[in-house]
Amino acid sequence: MAARRAAKAEAGLADLVVPVSTDPMEARLVEALPQEEGWQFEPKWDGFRCLSFRSGEEVELRAKSGKSLTRYFPEVAAALRALPATRFVVDGELTIPRGETLDFDALQMRLHPAETRIKKLARETPAVLILFDLLLSPQGDCLMGAPLSRRRQALEAFFAALPQGSLFRLSPFTASLREARQWLDAAGGALDGVVAKRRDGQYRPGERAMLKVKRQRTADCVVGGFRYLSKTRKVGSLLLGLYDDAGKLSHVGFTATIANDERDALTRRLEKLVAPPGFTGNAPGGPSRWSSSGRSAEWRPVRPELIVEVRYDQVTGERFRHGTRLMRFRPDKAPQQCRMEQLRREVRPRKLLSEVMER
């Protein structure tokens, strides 16, 4: 059903100069924001990247993966269809505001097979599309070959014509490196980092023509288990845990950035600590299948004695969203000092988000 809907939408949008198959321009991860002249900085919002197409009554929302998001965000599709402009293509970020932050978990809940469930969530937690680029203007001008400075002017004119109270917001930008660094310092929760774009740059589909910088944070975690590398008896990843308010050690993620010349010694060290249960709260992939025979099908639990400091970028549902980077071992730390508060403190109100949402 979903495939048929996407095919129908693509056929209905075939007359657009910018095809539905267009890939969004992407960003290359770098360590620091560029300091030269000619760059524009924008917040990197914590949501789903989305190209939005409209031609007449036909509307399509496309994810960065190329998959259709239209059925999962019916309220946004309806809002696009209700706009006075009938032909356009915009680039933006689908988000769900929750208080003074953005709720990535709520976005993921939308990717549900049941249409009744999706409609219920759309009513209860409507999404907002934060706009940051215009590829096709309502006047029919393809802007992908135009410099960003011109595309931004056209986007601001497009946004100014939108009705008040709609599900659309305009992402801010700055040419000030100082202000961009302030945004980066506030990243976490609502912001995923800062994106740098050349003001004279064209829109280059599928290319990493932008730069992105993420604020990297660190946390001290307890190693509650480990996995072997595939087809070897060498450690491949460490399973990380933090203590919750009830004093239980819950799995929060993993790190696999172990130097090859350190694997043998670390494996021997971990194997001496092997003992169930490893995690006393939430465990990786459900309960461990540790048995008295000394075998584990997926992961091996260890006594909570080894502490590591890891670097991470984002947190979702009190878990690291991505893999982390192992920074160092912390023999000076006690396991009970490694608490969940390290992650919770990152989700805090964002003045920048409030300014954007209060349109």
N, C-alpha and C positions, 0 to 999 in steps of 0.2 A: 504493500500500500504506500509506504513512504517513498519507495523508489519511483512508483508511478506518479505520485504528486510532484516529486522533484523534476521528473522528465516533462510533465505538463507545464510546470513553471518555466523551465528552460525554453520550451517551445514558444510559450507566450511572451518571453523576453528576448526572442531571437532578433528582433528588429533594433535592439540597442546597439549603439556604436561600441560600447564597452560590454563584451560578452560575459555571461554568467560564469564562464569557466576561468575568468581572470583571477590570477593568484594575487593576494595582497603583497605589498612591498614589506620586506621584513628587516629586522635589525640584527646587527652583529654585536655580541657581548664584548665589552671592553672594560678595562679596569678603572678608567677615569674619564670624566667629561672633557671634550676638546676645548682648548683655550683660544684657538684662532678665531678671527672674525668670520662672520658669514654663517654662523650656526644659529638655529632656533631650537629651544628646549621645550619639551612637553612632558607632563606626567605620564607615566606608564601605569594605567589603571589595572586593577586586579579583577579581570573579567574574561569574557570570551571575545576574541577578535572576530569581527564580523563585517563583511561587505554586504550592503543592502541595495537591492535593485528594485526599480519600479518602472513599469511600462503600462499605462492605462490602469486596468484593474488587477493586473498581475504583479505580485510582489514575491521576492525571494530573499531570504537571509542565508548567507553562505559562510561557513566556518573557514578557518585557515587551512584545515585539512581538505577542503573542497566539499565536505558534506553539508547537506541542507539542515538549517536550524529552524526553519519556518514553523514546523508543527510544534516545536517545543516552546516557542515564544509567540503564541497567537495574539497576545495583546499588542506586541510590538508590530507584528505584521498588519494588524487592523489599524494601528495608528499611522503606519506608513501609507496604507491604502486611503486613509481619510484626509491626507494632506492635499492642499490645493494644487501643488505641483504634481504632474502626472508622469514625468519622465526624468529620472535622475539615478545616479549611483553614488553612494556615500560610503566612506570607510569609518569604522568606529569600534567601540568596545561595548558589548552587552554586559550590563552590571545589574545587581540587585542591591539597592541601598538597605541597610539595616541599622537604624539609629544614626550614628555618626561614623559609620564605616561601611564597607561593602562585604556582602556575604557570598563567598565563593562556594560554600557548601550548598546554599540555596540554588545557585546556578546549576550545580551538578545534579541536584534533585530533579531538575526539569528534564533531564535526559532519561525519560521514563517511557516504557512501551504503552502504558494505558493513557488514552486520550482524556478520559474523565479526570484522571489524576493531574494531568498537565493543566487542564482548564481550571481546576480547583486551585492549584498553586499560582496560576496566572492572576486569579482574582485576589488571592490572599497576599501574595508578594510580587506585585508587578515589576517587571524589569524596566530599566532605563537604558537607552542607547546614547552613549557619550560620543559625539561626533568630533573627528579631528582631520578629515580630508574629504575633498569632493572630486570625484573622477569624471562625472558627467553632469553638467549643469541642467537645470530645468529648461533652458533655452536650446538645449541640444548640443552644446559645445563639449567636445572631448577635451579634458584638461590634463590628461596624463603626460602630455609633452610640455606642458607649461611649468614654469618654476613654482616652487612651493609658495613663494610670496603672493603670486597671483591666485593660486588655488585657495589659499587662506582667505583672501579678500572675497572670492566667490562663495566660500563656505560661510563666511560671516553674513553675507547678503542672503544666502539660502536660509540660514538659521533665523535671521531677523524676520523673515516672512512666515515662520512657523507660528501656529496658534499658541497662546499662553496655556500653561497647564498640560502640555503634551508630554509624551514619554521620551523627549529628546533634550539633551544638554550639549553645550558647546565646551569642548576641552580648552583650557587656557594654554597660552604659550608665553615664553619670555625669551628675550635675547640676552638677558643678564645671566652671566655665569654664576654670580653670587646668589641670585634667587634660585637658580636651578640646583645649586648645592644645598640650599635650605630645603627644597623639596626632597632631595635625596636623603637628607638627614631625618626627614619625617616619614620616610618610606616604611611600609609595613602595615598590614591591615587593609587600608584602602589603596595605597600605592604600592606598585610592584617595582618601582624604580623611576628612572628618568630616561627619555629618548631624545637623542640629538639628531636634527635633520638639517641638511644644507638648504638655505633659503633660496638658492638658485638651482636646486636639484629638481629633476623631473621625477614623476611617479614611475618606478621601475618594478613592474609586477614580478613577484617571485624572487627578487634579488635582495640580498642583505645590504641595502644601500643606506640604511640608517644605523646609528650607533645606540646601544642601550647600556646603561650602568645600573646595577642593582646594589642596594645596600646590603652588605654581607654582615650578618650578626653571628655571634658564637654562643654556644651553650655547653655546659658541662653535663655529660650523660653517663649513666651506668651501663656497662656492657652486660646485657642479660642473656645473650646467646650469640651464636655465630653460625654461618653457613660455609661449607667447603666450596672451593672452586669446582666447576663441573669436571667430573672424571678424575679428580685428584684428591689427595688428603691434605691439601694446603688450604688455609683459611682464605675465603673469598670476600666475606663481608662481616662486619660486626653489627649486631642487632642492638639498638639503643633504647634505653628506658629512662623514665623520670618517675619520681614518686608523686602520687596524687595526694589530695587532702585526707584520704583514708589511710595513707601510709602504704598503699599498694604500688608496686613497680609496674608501670604500663609501657608497652612498646610504643615508641614515637617515631621510629624511622631506622635508617641504616647508614653506614658509610662503607664504601668499597675502595676508597683511595689508599690502599696499602702498598707501600713500596715493595717491589718483588724481592729485594735482598733482605727484607725484614719478615717475609712470610713464614719461613721455617721456624724462626725463634718465636714468633707470635703464636704459631700453631701449637708448638710445644707448651707454651705458657697457658693457652686457653684450654688445652686438653687436660691439664692438671686441675682446672677449675670446674670441669664438667660435673654438673649435678642438677637434678630437677628441683623446683619447677622453672627456674630462670626468671620468668615474669609471673608476678602474683596478681596483676590486674589484667588489662587487655594484652593478649599475646599475639605474635605475628602469625597471620593466617589461621587464627583459631588456636585451640589447645595444642600444645606440643605433643608429638607422638613418641616421646621418650619412653623407653621401657627398660626393665631391669636387665634385659639382654645387652644393653649398651649400644643399641642402634637407634638412629633417628632418621626418618625418611626425608625430612626437610631441614630441620635446624637443630642444633645442639644447645640445650640450656646450660648456663654456667652460674656459679655462685656470684652474687653481686658484689664483687670486690674490685673490679677493674674500672677506672674512671678515665674517660677521654673527653677532650675539648674538640668540638666539631664546628665547622662554619656552615651556615645555612642561609637561604634567601627568603623563603615564605613558609608560613604555617597555615594549615587548614585543619579544623577540627582537632586541635591539640596534637597534630602530627606534622612532621616535616613534609612538605608537599613533594619535594624532590630529594634525591640523594644528597648527602652532606659530604663535606671534605674534612678528613681527619687532620687536625692541627697538631695535637700532642697528647701524650698521656699525662694524667694529673694524679700522681701518687700523694700529693699534698691534700687532696680533697677526700672527704668522707662520703660514702654512698648516699646517706640520708640528706646531705646538703644539695643533692641534685634533684631539684623539685620542679614541678610543672609550671610554677610561677614564671620561670624563665621565658616560657613561650607565651603565656597569657598577657604579660606586660606589653607585648608588641602590638596588640590590638587595642589601640587607643584612639580617641577622637582626632579628626583631621580637619583643621580650619580650611584648608584648600578644598576638601570635598564639600564642606558646608557651603562654601562660596559658589561652587559649581551647581550643586543641587538646588540652591535657593535662586532659581532662575529669575 
